[in-house]
């Protein structure tokens, strides 16, 4: 589907286009795989075309499918100084920060 002047035109993918795209992506495709991929892509475009027919003018956008709202809580510290407890787990002894082994040369 291509949008041109707010009008959608049906778009089809042929075998030549699939081979061109695979060449650009540097992906080798066998003939049967390329044919199957062209069919699959055309099915996807047909589905998109069906979706474009839906009337969505009065539909509110969703942020989640679950109809719940987040609970608000006060942003306050609930634990007193636990720095020492956390730093006990450091593989290397240090009083200021968590030390881990170097993994990048």
C-alpha positions in Angstrom: 0.0 0.0 0.0 1.3 3.4 -0.9 -0.1 6.7 0.4 -0.4 9.3 -2.3 -2.5 12.4 -1.7 -4.3 10.6 1.2 -5.4 7.8 -1.1 -4.0 4.3 -0.5 -3.1 2.3 -3.6 -2.8 -1.5 -3.5 0.8 -2.6 -3.5 2.0 -6.1 -4.6 5.4 -7.7 -4.2 6.5 -9.8 -7.1 9.4 -12.2 -7.3 11.7 -9.6 -9.0 11.1 -7.2 -6.0 11.9 -9.9 -3.4 15.1 -10.9 -5.2 16.1 -7.2 -5.4 15.4 -6.7 -1.7 17.3 -9.8 -0.8 20.3 -8.7 -2.9 20.2 -5.3 -1.1 20.1 -7.1 2.3 22.8 -9.5 1.1 20.6 -12.5 1.8 20.7 -15.4 -0.5 17.3 -16.9 -1.3 16.4 -20.1 -3.2 13.7 -19.7 -5.8 11.0 -21.5 -3.8 11.8 -19.5 -0.7 11.6 -16.2 -2.7 8.2 -17.2 -4.1 6.9 -18.1 -0.7 8.2 -14.8 0.7 6.5 -12.9 -2.1 3.2 -14.6 -1.3 3.6 -14.0 2.4 4.4 -10.3 1.9 1.4 -9.9 -0.4 -0.8 -11.5 2.3 0.5 -9.0 4.8 -0.3 -6.1 2.5 -3.8 -7.5 2.0 -4.3 -7.6 5.7 -3.0 -4.0 6.0 -5.5 -3.0 3.3 -8.3 -4.5 5.4 -7.1 -2.6 8.5 -7.1 0.6 6.5 -10.8 0.1 5.8 -11.7 0.2 9.5 -13.4 3.4 10.8 -11.3 4.6 13.7 -12.2 8.3 13.9 -14.0 8.0 17.3 -11.7 5.3 18.8 -9.5 6.4 21.7 -5.9 5.2 21.4 -4.8 2.5 23.9 -1.7 2.5 26.0 -2.5 -1.0 27.3 -5.2 -3.7 26.8 -5.6 -4.0 30.6 -8.1 -1.5 31.9 -6.2 -0.5 35.0 -4.7 2.7 36.3 -1.4 2.9 38.1 -1.5 3.5 41.8 0.3 6.6 43.0 2.6 6.4 46.0 4.7 9.0 47.8 8.3 9.1 46.5 10.1 8.6 49.8 13.0 6.6 51.1 11.8 3.5 53.0 15.2 2.0 53.8 17.9 3.7 55.9 21.5 3.6 54.8 21.9 0.1 53.3 25.1 0.9 51.4 27.2 -1.4 53.5 24.9 -4.3 53.0 25.0 -3.9 49.2 28.7 -3.4 49.0 29.3 -6.7 51.0 28.2 -8.5 47.7 30.9 -6.8 45.6 33.5 -9.3 44.3 36.3 -6.9 45.3 36.6 -5.1 48.6 35.7 -1.4 48.3 33.9 1.1 50.6 32.8 3.5 47.9 31.3 1.6 45.0 30.5 -1.8 43.6 33.5 -3.4 41.9 33.1 -6.0 39.1 35.7 -7.8 37.0 36.6 -6.1 33.7 34.9 -7.8 30.8 36.1 -5.6 27.9 39.8 -5.6 26.9 
